[in-house]
Amino acid sequence: MTAPSKPVLCRINLRHAWEWAHTPDGDRFIRCRRCHKEKGDRPGWRDLTGG
């Protein structure tokens, strides 16, 4: 049996479903709920914190 593939829109980096997630020690970060790609601190990325 093969592993499930990454969703097409995530694979071509066209659309992700960003959500807040937590590390085991309680820190928060943003990741895609479909493919689990983490959102970094890159210029031009929309800030989901509103600030």
MOPAC internal coordinates of N, CA, C and O (Angstrom, degrees):
PM7 1SCF
backbone

  N    0.0000 0     0.00 0     0.00 0    0    0    0
  C    1.4506 1     0.00 0     0.00 0    1    0    0
  C    1.5300 1   108.93 1     0.00 0    2    1    0
  O    1.2310 1   120.50 1   -42.34 1    3    2    1
  N    1.3217 1   116.65 1   137.66 1    3    2    1
  C    1.4639 1   120.61 1  -179.05 1    5    3    2
  C    1.5271 1   110.45 1   -94.42 1    6    5    3
  O    1.2310 1   121.30 1   -22.36 1    7    6    5
  N    1.3179 1   115.12 1   157.64 1    7    6    5
  C    1.4679 1   120.32 1   178.41 1    9    7    6
  C    1.5280 1   109.02 1   -72.10 1   10    9    7
  O    1.2310 1   120.16 1   -30.70 1   11   10    9
  N    1.3378 1   117.30 1   149.30 1   11   10    9
  C    1.4628 1   119.17 1   177.87 1   13   11   10
  C    1.5262 1   110.33 1   -61.93 1   14   13   11
  O    1.2310 1   120.81 1   -38.48 1   15   14   13
  N    1.3215 1   116.05 1   141.52 1   15   14   13
  C    1.4602 1   119.37 1  -178.50 1   17   15   14
  C    1.5242 1   110.34 1   -81.15 1   18   17   15
  O    1.2310 1   121.44 1   -19.74 1   19   18   17
  N    1.3139 1   114.84 1   160.26 1   19   18   17
  C    1.4509 1   122.21 1   177.48 1   21   19   18
  C    1.5279 1   107.94 1   -69.06 1   22   21   19
  O    1.2310 1   119.24 1   -39.92 1   23   22   21
  N    1.3458 1   119.06 1   140.08 1   23   22   21
  C    1.4679 1   120.02 1   178.41 1   25   23   22
  C    1.5317 1   111.33 1   -55.75 1   26   25   23
  O    1.2310 1   120.54 1   -35.96 1   27   26   25
  N    1.3130 1   116.58 1   144.04 1   27   26   25
  C    1.4608 1   121.97 1  -173.83 1   29   27   26
  C    1.5286 1   111.91 1   -57.86 1   30   29   27
  O    1.2310 1   119.46 1   133.14 1   31   30   29
  N    1.3218 1   118.64 1   -46.86 1   31   30   29
  C    1.4611 1   120.57 1  -177.89 1   33   31   30
  C    1.5272 1   111.76 1   -64.55 1   34   33   31
  O    1.2310 1   120.10 1   148.31 1   35   34   33
  N    1.3210 1   117.42 1   -31.69 1   35   34   33
  C    1.4611 1   120.94 1   175.14 1   37   35   34
  C    1.5292 1   109.99 1   -72.87 1   38   37   35
  O    1.2310 1   120.65 1   138.02 1   39   38   37
  N    1.3137 1   116.37 1   -41.98 1   39   38   37
  C    1.4620 1   121.20 1  -176.83 1   41   39   38
  C    1.5232 1   111.94 1   -60.73 1   42   41   39
  O    1.2310 1   120.13 1   140.04 1   43   42   41
  N    1.3369 1   117.37 1   -39.96 1   43   42   41
  C    1.4590 1   120.09 1   179.48 1   45   43   42
  C    1.5299 1   111.26 1   -90.68 1   46   45   43
  O    1.2310 1   120.69 1  -171.52 1   47   46   45
  N    1.3300 1   116.29 1     8.48 1   47   46   45
  C    1.4664 1   124.09 1   176.03 1   49   47   46
  C    1.5306 1   111.78 1    57.22 1   50   49   47
  O    1.2310 1   120.95 1  -141.43 1   51   50   49
  N    1.3344 1   115.79 1    38.57 1   51   50   49
  C    1.4516 1   121.01 1  -179.10 1   53   51   50
  C    1.5252 1   111.15 1   -95.18 1   54   53   51
  O    1.2310 1   120.23 1   140.86 1   55   54   53
  N    1.3225 1   117.16 1   -39.14 1   55   54   53
  C    1.4640 1   120.32 1  -178.39 1   57   55   54
  C    1.5245 1   109.79 1  -151.26 1   58   57   55
  O    1.2310 1   121.44 1   -47.88 1   59   58   57
  N    1.3198 1   114.85 1   132.12 1   59   58   57
  C    1.4558 1   121.70 1   174.06 1   61   59   58
  C    1.5209 1   108.10 1  -124.14 1   62   61   59
  O    1.2310 1   119.83 1   -22.00 1   63   62   61
  N    1.3074 1   117.94 1   158.00 1   63   62   61
  C    1.4627 1   123.75 1   177.03 1   65   63   62
  C    1.5250 1   107.10 1  -107.19 1   66   65   63
  O    1.2310 1   120.34 1   -93.58 1   67   66   65
  N    1.3356 1   116.96 1    86.42 1   67   66   65
  C    1.4638 1   121.63 1  -174.01 1   69   67   66
  C    1.5149 1   111.61 1   -70.74 1   70   69   67
  O    1.2310 1   121.01 1   -40.20 1   71   70   69
  N    1.3210 1   115.67 1   139.80 1   71   70   69
  C    1.4668 1   122.57 1   177.86 1   73   71   70
  C    1.5258 1   108.99 1  -148.00 1   74   73   71
  O    1.2310 1   121.04 1   -21.32 1   75   74   73
  N    1.3243 1   115.62 1   158.68 1   75   74   73
  C    1.4615 1   120.71 1   174.21 1   77   75   74
  C    1.5158 1   108.75 1   -78.57 1   78   77   75
  O    1.2310 1   120.61 1   -37.99 1   79   78   77
  N    1.3277 1   116.44 1   142.01 1   79   78   77
  C    1.4619 1   122.61 1   176.40 1   81   79   78
  C    1.5237 1   107.76 1  -137.13 1   82   81   79
  O    1.2310 1   120.49 1   -14.72 1   83   82   81
  N    1.3192 1   116.67 1   165.28 1   83   82   81
  C    1.4615 1   122.01 1  -177.65 1   85   83   82
  C    1.5241 1   110.70 1  -125.53 1   86   85   83
  O    1.2310 1   121.29 1   -37.79 1   87   86   85
  N    1.3215 1   115.13 1   142.21 1   87   86   85
  C    1.4572 1   120.39 1   173.09 1   89   87   86
  C    1.5313 1   108.00 1   -81.95 1   90   89   87
  O    1.2310 1   119.42 1   -14.20 1   91   90   89
  N    1.3283 1   118.71 1   165.80 1   91   90   89
  C    1.4661 1   120.48 1   179.19 1   93   91   90
  C    1.5381 1   113.29 1   -58.86 1   94   93   91
  O    1.2310 1   120.19 1   152.27 1   95   94   93
  N    1.3431 1   117.24 1   -27.73 1   95   94   93
  C    1.4676 1   118.61 1   179.89 1   97   95   94
  C    1.5275 1   113.03 1   -91.33 1   98   97   95
  O    1.2310 1   119.82 1  -173.27 1   99   98   97
  N    1.3591 1   117.94 1     6.73 1   99   98   97
  C    1.4553 1   121.67 1   171.66 1  101   99   98
  C    1.5174 1   116.28 1    99.52 1  102  101   99
  O    1.2310 1   119.22 1   176.61 1  103  102  101
  N    1.3169 1   119.10 1    -3.39 1  103  102  101
  C    1.4606 1   120.78 1   176.98 1  105  103  102
  C    1.5298 1   109.76 1   -70.98 1  106  105  103
  O    1.2310 1   120.88 1   -30.26 1  107  106  105
  N    1.3347 1   115.93 1   149.74 1  107  106  105
  C    1.4608 1   120.66 1   179.07 1  109  107  106
  C    1.5166 1   110.26 1  -104.84 1  110  109  107
  O    1.2310 1   121.14 1   -31.60 1  111  110  109
  N    1.3278 1   115.42 1   148.40 1  111  110  109
  C    1.4568 1   121.40 1   174.80 1  113  111  110
  C    1.5198 1   107.69 1  -151.86 1  114  113  111
  O    1.2310 1   120.59 1   -10.49 1  115  114  113
  N    1.3275 1   116.49 1   169.51 1  115  114  113
  C    1.4551 1   121.59 1  -177.93 1  117  115  114
  C    1.5223 1   108.54 1  -110.11 1  118  117  115
  O    1.2310 1   120.85 1   -46.37 1  119  118  117
  N    1.3412 1   115.99 1   133.63 1  119  118  117
  C    1.4636 1   120.88 1   178.29 1  121  119  118
  C    1.5246 1   109.67 1  -145.43 1  122  121  119
  O    1.2310 1   121.22 1   -16.51 1  123  122  121
  N    1.3185 1   115.28 1   163.49 1  123  122  121
  C    1.4558 1   120.98 1   176.34 1  125  123  122
  C    1.5258 1   108.06 1   -79.93 1  126  125  123
  O    1.2310 1   120.45 1   -48.72 1  127  126  125
  N    1.3143 1   116.75 1   131.28 1  127  126  125
  C    1.4695 1   118.74 1  -177.50 1  129  127  126
  C    1.5217 1   112.14 1   -75.20 1  130  129  127
  O    1.2310 1   119.98 1   163.13 1  131  130  129
  N    1.3466 1   117.64 1   -16.87 1  131  130  129
  C    1.4602 1   120.13 1   179.71 1  133  131  130
  C    1.5233 1   112.71 1   -89.26 1  134  133  131
  O    1.2310 1   119.85 1   134.97 1  135  134  133
  N    1.3510 1   117.89 1   -45.03 1  135  134  133
  C    1.4619 1   119.65 1  -174.35 1  137  135  134
  C    1.5345 1   112.62 1  -114.34 1  138  137  135
  O    1.2310 1   120.03 1   173.83 1  139  138  137
  N    1.3328 1   117.55 1    -6.17 1  139  138  137
  C    1.4673 1   124.46 1   178.13 1  141  139  138
  C    1.5213 1   114.10 1    66.78 1  142  141  139
  O    1.2310 1   119.88 1  -158.12 1  143  142  141
  N    1.3379 1   117.83 1    21.88 1  143  142  141
  C    1.4623 1   120.75 1   173.38 1  145  143  142
  C    1.5230 1   107.55 1   -69.34 1  146  145  143
  O    1.2310 1   120.75 1   -45.85 1  147  146  145
  N    1.3318 1   116.16 1   134.15 1  147  146  145
  C    1.4540 1   120.41 1  -179.76 1  149  147  146
  C    1.5124 1   110.64 1   -89.57 1  150  149  147
  O    1.2310 1   121.01 1   -38.85 1  151  150  149
  N    1.3130 1   115.68 1   141.15 1  151  150  149
  C    1.4558 1   121.84 1   179.77 1  153  151  150
  C    1.5153 1   108.16 1   -89.62 1  154  153  151
  O    1.2310 1   120.40 1   -55.31 1  155  154  153
  N    1.3241 1   116.85 1   124.69 1  155  154  153
  C    1.4583 1   121.72 1  -177.88 1  157  155  154
  C    1.5127 1   112.62 1   -97.58 1  158  157  155
  O    1.2310 1   121.22 1     5.97 1  159  158  157
  N    1.3061 1   115.27 1  -174.03 1  159  158  157
  C    1.4568 1   121.69 1   178.82 1  161  159  158
  C    1.5194 1   109.67 1   -95.09 1  162  161  159
  O    1.2310 1   120.73 1  -114.14 1  163  162  161
  N    1.3037 1   116.21 1    65.86 1  163  162  161
  C    1.4610 1   120.81 1  -179.83 1  165  163  162
  C    1.5232 1   109.36 1   -99.99 1  166  165  163
  O    1.2310 1   119.90 1   -35.19 1  167  166  165
  N    1.3175 1   117.79 1   144.81 1  167  166  165
  C    1.4800 1   120.43 1   177.70 1  169  167  166
  C    1.5188 1   110.44 1   -60.24 1  170  169  167
  O    1.2310 1   121.22 1   -39.96 1  171  170  169
  N    1.3232 1   115.28 1   140.04 1  171  170  169
  C    1.4531 1   120.11 1   176.73 1  173  171  170
  C    1.5133 1   114.96 1    90.53 1  174  173  171
  O    1.2310 1   119.35 1   172.49 1  175  174  173
  N    1.3198 1   118.84 1    -7.51 1  175  174  173
  C    1.4613 1   119.82 1   177.86 1  177  175  174
  C    1.5134 1   108.89 1   -83.57 1  178  177  175
  O    1.2310 1   121.04 1   -44.12 1  179  178  177
  N    1.3029 1   115.61 1   135.88 1  179  178  177
  C    1.4484 1   121.25 1  -178.06 1  181  179  178
  C    1.5234 1   110.50 1   -67.05 1  182  181  179
  O    1.2310 1   121.08 1   -45.56 1  183  182  181
  N    1.3183 1   115.54 1   134.44 1  183  182  181
  C    1.4637 1   121.20 1  -179.36 1  185  183  182
  C    1.5276 1   109.11 1   -84.96 1  186  185  183
  O    1.2310 1   119.79 1   -62.57 1  187  186  185
  N    1.3196 1   118.01 1   117.43 1  187  186  185
  C    1.4640 1   121.90 1  -179.15 1  189  187  186
  C    1.5149 1   112.92 1   -81.30 1  190  189  187
  O    1.2310 1   119.67 1   175.35 1  191  190  189
  N    1.3320 1   118.24 1    -4.65 1  191  190  189
  C    1.4592 1   120.52 1  -179.06 1  193  191  190
  C    1.5148 1   111.47 1   -83.84 1  194  193  191
  O    1.2310 1   119.91 1   168.69 1  195  194  193
  N    1.3349 1   117.77 1   -11.31 1  195  194  193
  C    1.4506 1   120.82 1   179.37 1  197  195  194
  C    1.5195 1   113.36 1    83.26 1  198  197  195
  O    1.2310 1   119.82 1  -175.03 1  199  198  197
  N    1.3018 1   117.96 1     4.97 1  199  198  197
  C    1.4614 1   119.94 1  -176.53 1  201  199  198
  C    1.4265 1   109.32 1  -126.45 1  202  201  199
  O    1.2310 1   120.10 1   180.00 1  203  202  201

